[in-house]
Amino acid sequence: MTRTVSFATVLLGLALLGGCQPDRKAAQASAQQSLLDADRAFAAASLETGTADAFYANLEADALQLSANGAPVTGRVAIREHLRPLGIQVLSWTPRKAEVAASFDLGWTWGDWQLLASARSGQVLAHGKYVNIWKRDAAGAWKVAVDMGNTAAPSPQETAAASAGDSHDEAPSN
């Protein structure tokens, strides 16, 4: 009898563990979607409020930025000040994929970025790929811990626009 009870207990335990797997996969998919949503909201904020302020709002306090051709910048305040010279130029990006660790507190996204002359103009000045490493903060919100990207060779359209110069840009009419 004891052997039968033990065997039944083991089978029940295995069935319960196996039954948790779909819940784990659903939780993983949900976490990945929440991270993609956070990156999309970050990108939208860059266009709406400006790149420097969007980065400040979405970075961890001790975040690290690794630019394609610049020295590393550490800390969200320093990163915001590093981005301020962009002026009306704005970074725009499209997240392509997100992955989240089994612990659900660490993840990464990658995608394509563009530096635009302004949010309204849509004129592309540069472009490339990026990878961001994200952590959840104490409140459960995703924050960027590491921001890094590369710069791609200029497209034919970017080369033509640079050759034409910016002298024919017009001020918006009212």
FENSULHU-V9562 format. One line per field, one symbol per residue. ss: DSSP state (h for helix, s for strand, l for the rest). phi: phi as a letter, one per 20 degrees, with the letter a starting at -180 (. if undefined). burial: # if it has 24 or more other ideal C-beta (glycine too) atoms within 12 Angstrom, else .. Layout:
ss->???
phi->???
burial->???
//
This chain:
ss->lhhhhhhhhhhhhhhhhhhhhhhhhhhhhhhhhhhhhhhhhhhhhhhhhlhhhhhhhhssssssssllllllsslhhhhhhhhhlllllssssssssssslllllssssssssssslllllllssssssssssssslllllssssssssllllllhhhhhhhhhllllllllll
phi->.fffffffffffffffffffgffffffffffffffffffffffffffedofgfffgfddfgdgcddfgccfgcdnffffgffegffmefbecbcfdbcccfgfmdbabccadccedgafefmfeeabrdbcdddceegenefcfecdbbcdefffgffffffffnefefdffee
burial->..............................##.###.######.###..###########..#####.....#..#..##.##..#..#####.#..###.....##############...######.######......########.........................
//
